[in-house]
Structures are given as structure tokens and as C-alpha cells.
Amino acid sequence: MSAEETAAAAPARPENPALAFVRRFVAGDLGELRVIVGLIVIWAIFQIQEDRFLSSTNLTNLVLQITAIGLVSVGVVLVLLLGEIDLSVGAVSGLCAAIMAVLTVKEGWSPYVAIAAAILAGTAIGLFQGFVFTRFGVPSFVVTLAGLLAWQGAHLEVLGSTGTINVTDSVITGLTSTFYEGATGWVIALVAFGAYAAGVLLGRRQRVKAGLPVRNIGSVVLRLGGAGVIAATAVLTDDRGVPLALLILVGFVAFFQYVTTRTRFGRHIFAVGGNAEAARRAGIPVTRVRVVVFAIASSMAAIGGIMAASRLLAVNQSSGGGDFLLLAIAGPVIAGTSLFGGRGSVLTALLGALVIGSISNGMDLLALESSVKFMVTGAVLLAAVVIDAIARRERQAEGRV
């Protein structure tokens, strides 16, 4: 037997656990852990530069600041999982917030009906854009870019000559000004984490029962999550309490995380994003999945716009503009959702909003100029995209999708 045949017949040596961990970390298999490590580094840097950064007051403000972006990012994640892009979410959020404000302030509608009307308007916009994209084969980039311009014009038309509408209704403002103090905040936080932990453990048990592989890192992430919930609740209750806005954001993230990981529709999203033609041949209604996802994305943009109006107490011509779109898309990408489709998690909407919001908040505390803020944010986004491309190359080299 030749030396080559002997080497081929010899059993493969087990890979060093430390090297295996590093390889999986680079390849993106431990995306959530990678983002958490990055977030810790970011917080440490800003705390060294400004000791107010990790104060309970500033962290509570940070939570309120990221709520609108995080909610819009939930819909963006679903679109990215399809391998598509939606450039209109910022304009849609501003338009729908304007619709809500006009209906409540100028038309005297009930705030509940006005909020529902604004969300339905967002849903209709998403259905329209999804229909044009799928029916005529126009790239989603072009369709939503046209939407960005058109919905900005509609936004200005809805506001009219006043330009700014102050929002004073207690129901709307209460979305971001309501806090749960003391024991109430602790009970809500612990119950929420208990439900999440139960879902994770149930999913793990189902995978074991079905003979599917289970990641050991999942227990580490769960323990980190528990520690994070306790620390976050302690910090928030030290200031004003657990914000209702945070509960709304976490609730939507948890719901769509369940949808994407535990339902047939969620599996269809990943299948279409991974290979649309293979999904079509497998009997998956590709067109329907795409249209529904775009409708969800615009609906979440409307909800994000409503939350932004609630925090700022007004809707004006710049609502949904500026860097709003950039941050809504950059967050999930920075947190690990692939731009190539078929790979990512709704959790990246929350983690990404935390990362991008922390960078923005920290630079504001350091009183850095807007030019520096844009350059730093752009550099972080570019680095995240490069890492995603490298991870994708690693997976392809190993024969994985």
C-alpha cells in the first residue's frame, strides 16, 4: 500500500476544539455571540471616553432611541432573507406617521383608529411594491428606490403647508413615555425571558427528538441572555423603569423570530432567499412569499414611524429621512444578516439596532461632528459586509450553503 493510500485510509484526527470554535466564529455560525462581543467592546470604548455612557439614564435613552429603528429593521431582515432590498422603508415610515398625525390632530379621529389606518397604509404600500416587483420582474432595488421618491412626495402632500404637526394625544405619546417601575418591571422582564427560555429549550428538545444536531453554543447564549436581562432590568429600573417601547420592540422581534424559525412560512422565506428557482420547483409559492414579506416590511416601517413620532412628539418633513434608512438597513447587516439572502435571524434587528444605536449615542456624548458620525457608521457597515463576504466564502469552501 502506498503512502498516499495509507494516509487516506487513516482515520481523520479530531479538530482542536479551540480551532473549531474560531473557524465557526469566522464562518458566521456564532453570529449572535460575535455581535455580543462586539457590543461589549463598543461599550467599553465609549465608557472609557465618557463615564456617562453606561449610566442608567443614558442607557434608558439609548433604548428609546433604537426602538423606531429596531422595529423598521425587523421588516428589513425579512426582505434581506429573501436576498432583496427595500429602500423605501424610511419614506414609508415618515408617510404613515404623517397619516396618523393628520387623522388625530386635524381630523379628530380616535388615536387607535388613526394608528390602525397608518399601519394599513403601510401594508397597502408593501403589497403594491411587492406586486410590481414580482409581476413585472423589476428589480426590488429599482421598485423601492422609486418608492422612496414617491412616498417622500406623498409625505409632504399629507403634511400640507404646515410642515410640522405636533402630536399631543396621550395614547400615542404614551407608547414611548410609559415606564414600569420597581417590582412590576422585574416581573415583566423575568416573565418575558422565561417565555423565551422555554421556547429555546422546547426547540432544542424537538431537535434532539428528531435526531437533528444541536449547537452547544445555544446554552451559552441562553445563559448570556439571562444575565443580560437581569442586568438590563436592574439598569432600567434604576432610572425610570422598563419602557413600554422596549417591550413592544422585543415583542415584535420574538414574534417574527418564532415565525421565521418555527413555521412553514418562515422556512419558505429561507428557501426562496437561498435559491428561488429550487424553491419554485419544490412547490413553494415564491411570488406569494415575496409579496407578503414586502407587505410586512412596509407595515413594520409604519409601526416604526409611529414610535418615532411618539418619542419626538411631532411629525415633520424630515420624519423618516436623514440617516433613518441607512441605520435601519445597516443594523441587521452589521449584526450578521447576509445581503446574499437565505441566512440571518430576526434577532439581528434588535442586536443591530443596539450596535448602531450605541455607536451613534456614544459619538453624540463625545460631541463629535456629523461628518465623523457618518464616516464611522459607513466604515462599520463596510466592515460588516466584508466579514459577511468572507464568511460566505468560507462556507462555500467547506461545501455548505
Stockholm file with secondary structure:
# STOCKHOLM 1.0

chainA/1-401         MSAEETAAAAPARPENPALAFVRRFVAGDLGELRVIVGLIVIWAIFQIQEDRFLSSTNLTNLVLQITAIGLVSVGVVLVLLLGEIDLSVGAVSGLCAAIMAVLTVKEGWSPYVAIAAAILAGTAIGLFQGFVFTRFGVPSFVVTLAGLLAWQGAHLEVLGSTGTINVTDSVITGLTSTFYEGATGWVIALVAFGAYAAGVLLGRRQRVKAGLPVRNIGSVVLRLGGAGVIAATAVLTDDRGVPLALLILVGFVAFFQYVTTRTRFGRHIFAVGGNAEAARRAGIPVTRVRVVVFAIASSMAAIGGIMAASRLLAVNQSSGGGDFLLLAIAGPVIAGTSLFGGRGSVLTALLGALVIGSISNGMDLLALESSVKFMVTGAVLLAAVVIDAIARRERQAEGRV
#=GR chainA/1-401 SS CCHHHHHHHSCCCCCCHHHHHHHHHHHTTTHHHHHHHHHHHHHHHHHHHCTTTTSHHHHHHHHHHHHHHHHHHHHHHHHHHTTCCCTTHHHHHHHHHHHHHIIIIISCCCHHHHHHHHHHHHHHHHHHHHHHHHHHCCCHHHHHHHHHHHHHHHHHHHHGGGCEEECCCHHHHHHHHCEECHHHHHHHHHHHHHHHHHHHHHHHHHHHHTTCCCCTHHHHHHHHHHHHHHHHHHHHHHTTCEEHHHHHHHHHHHHHHHHHHHSHHHHHHHHHHHCHHHHHHTTCCHHHHHHHHHHHHHHHHHHHHHHHHHHHTEEETTTTCTTHHHHHHHHHHHTTCCTTSSCCCTHHHHHHHHHHHHHHHHHHHTTCCHHHHHHHHHHHHHHHHHHHHHHHHHHHHTTCC
#=GC SS_cons         CCHHHHHHHSCCCCCCHHHHHHHHHHHTTTHHHHHHHHHHHHHHHHHHHCTTTTSHHHHHHHHHHHHHHHHHHHHHHHHHHTTCCCTTHHHHHHHHHHHHHIIIIISCCCHHHHHHHHHHHHHHHHHHHHHHHHHHCCCHHHHHHHHHHHHHHHHHHHHGGGCEEECCCHHHHHHHHCEECHHHHHHHHHHHHHHHHHHHHHHHHHHHHTTCCCCTHHHHHHHHHHHHHHHHHHHHHHTTCEEHHHHHHHHHHHHHHHHHHHSHHHHHHHHHHHCHHHHHHTTCCHHHHHHHHHHHHHHHHHHHHHHHHHHHTEEETTTTCTTHHHHHHHHHHHTTCCTTSSCCCTHHHHHHHHHHHHHHHHHHHTTCCHHHHHHHHHHHHHHHHHHHHHHHHHHHHTTCC
//
